[in-house]
Amino acid sequence: MKFNKKVIKDNIKLSYKAFKKQWDVFYRSKFGKVGFYIMVAFVIITLISPLLAHGDPFLAVPAEDYFTPVQVMDSHLNFTPNLNVNITSTLGENSYDYYTFMAGSINGSNYVFAISTNNGNVTQLFKTNGSAISLTAFTPVTTGLVFETYLMAATNHSIYVEQLECTPTHNGATISQLHPQNLTVSGNITKAIVSTGTFYYSRPTNVADQEITQVLSDNPSFINTVSTNKTGTYVNAYYTYGLKELWTHKLSYKPINLYFVGNQFGSDTNARLIVEGLHNTSLMYAINGTIYKSISTKMDNSDMYIPSAYQYSSFSSGFNSSYEISGHSVYKINLLTGNETNIYTASNTILAISSTSGSKGIPSNFLITTSSDNLYSMSYNTSKNMLEITNNIKTPFSVASIDAYSTAGEYLLSNPIHGSMTFLLSSSYPTVNATTWVTNTNKVITSPYILENEYNLKGNGYANAVFISGSNLHMYSLEGVPTVIGPTLHTKSGVALPLGLNSAYNNVFSIYIESFLPDMEVGFIAGILTIFIAVFVAMYIGYYKGMVSAFVETLSLSIFLIPTLPLYIVLATILGPTLNNLILIFALLGWPFVTFSLIGIIRSVKSRTFVDSAIVSNMSTLQIMRRHVLPNMASLLSYLAAVNIGGAVGAISTYEILGLVPLTIPTWGGMLSGFLTNYFILGSEPWVVLPALITITLFILAFIFIARGIDEVANPNLGGR
């Protein structure tokens, strides 16, 4: 036993010395040394690749990183805009009827202006006797779906109603006024709204939702104002046609806002006007001026939110709620009974709330933002009578304002102070189907206003967001455009993109890093498997003679002479282009070359005297192969193994470039798959193809250099010894 251990130990020492001697020769080779260090770098990157890339590399990065807004207009205004009055718009009969309206001044005189969404042309409409405090465009629809556009403007002392008419011209349209009306009132107007112009009707929507079957003069809407004089504060109602006062009522509290709930048109006696008080009192008025209900709440009023469908649907049991923000809480107020319910309490102050339209009753989705920069998508649990968070949405900026765009849960998020704006296409973001874009003007802007714009619909139904910054009118399409971006470490979502994005908006760095392991597997397994098959077949052909040996040699030669590419396509079609099958195919197609490289050496060794002596000494064929044949071709085997490992990676990359390997795993060749059909990508998006191209080249060169170093070990004369 001791003897055996000593023999084993001595054999290990001898083997180590022999290896050390050969390693020194290999390491003195410049080629071998360079190839070895390149290979070490590849192995290290492969081992740490799970730490460098996370998640599915084929999933698109967050949409805000690659969706960019389309700026439709950036027009300098030739007047000073009144930033205290919201921009308004209306839906016209033809494309040339699309205008946005705003208040402003020129040389100290106050006017109302129309700006074309087609070319930005400004039209001065009418003069007001002071700075406007309210401006609303509304479009009642007469019989036969004929549109009529009206503007209501209010100053501290006057009310103006103007009917507008668009006339087509060769370069767009001109806009003019018909039947101008104005009324000077006693006291001081502080609030003014018009019943057919609340926010739902100033937003893009279906024509059927805006239809009125009678003309405005036959079925009048109303203007409601809050005014003050020496005797107190009053809420007033006027006909929009003729500006005749309908009723007035003195208030016992200071109002902060006016709202409509129920159908907005005069023919519906269920319509209600809500006058929200400063603290905890609000009054609801019927159309004829009678008080429908006095609502007293436990919390101080701050910001009442009424879903859009509640504003135009008949005031009934299904559409009778308002939602009130107060500090950290959201309250649901039943406008029929006056009951209030705390339906959600946050840990931070709630800044804004919005929802889907609520066309079937309770809105299907709510969106709430808090002072801690949290944006919550919520649903209403009817059994618990409370809001529940369904999604915590990460936003690239602090959201201060939420504006619902459609009934399907699409929202425009903004922070006017920071000049930031994002279009959230789905409240379920960041799911696969949710897309968004972000823009930042880095300037204070007015609250973005969503308006219809025929010139930018592009057949997809998206409208525009318009706002003012300084003296410029900015207009963005709500349709974001996906854009391939280059390498950057700073994105809106915080995801680093050191190698940018590809045309599928995947993180190229993640695909690149996760390609190391599959390509190394293909190279090493296919290369080594090829050597094993070739050694077995070469030993049989080279050592034995006879019919079987000749048949195997002929078969090997036939496979070797068949063109590789067609044979590969046939085998890949039969077996399927999976990673394991590709490794098997490469081994099956690569062994004939190695086999014929080894047959000569095996036949040469077989003819040596020491092999005859081994046969005479009754040594088995397997022992002869192991002790005499294999050691004599070890150097050539190492050389061929190195060449085959690099060749396997080069082969699979070539097939992927040709589109013959539809693998669902990341590989370097897969990164180059689009290069064959689009050569310009090398100039337009070099970060997509160059990393893989350079890496494949280095990998193949590494094994060529290693093979050269091994060759210098096997052939000392090459090394200059």
Secondary structure, 3 states (H helix, E strand, C coil): CHHHHHHHHHHHHHHHHHHHHHHHHHHHCHHHHHHHHHHHHHHHHHHHHHHHCCCCCCCECCHHHCEEEEEEEEEECCCEECCCCCCEECCCCCHHHCEEEEEEEECCEEEEEEEECCCCCEEEEEEECCCCCEEEEECCEECCCEECEEEEEECCCEEEEEEEEEEEECCEEEEEEEEEEEEECCCEEEEEEECCCCHHHHCCCCHHHHECCCCCCCCCCEEEEEEEECCEEEEEEEECCCCCEEEEEEECCCEEEEEEECCCCCCCCCCEEEEEECCCEEEEECCCCCEEEEEECCCCCCEEECCHHHHHCCCCCCCCEEEEEECCEEEEEECCCCCEEEEEECCCCEEEEEECCCCCCCCCCEEEEECCCCEEEEEEECCCCEEEEEEEECCCCCCCEEEECCCCCCEEEEECCCCEEEEECCCCCCCCCCCEEEEECCCCCCCCEEECCHHHCCCCCCCEEEEEECCEEEEEEEEEEECCCCCECCCCCCCCECCCECCCCEEHHHHHHHCHHHHHHHHHHHHHHHHHHHHHHHHHHHHCCCHHHHHHHHHHHHHHHCCHHHHHHHHHHHHCCCHHHHHHHHHHHHHHHHHHHHHHHHHHHHCCHHHHHHHHCCCCHHHHHHHHHHHHCHHHHHHHHHHHHHHHHHHHHHHHHCCCCCCCCCCHHHHCCCCCCCCCHHHHCHHHHHHHHHHHHHHHHHHHHHHHHHHHHHCHHHHCC
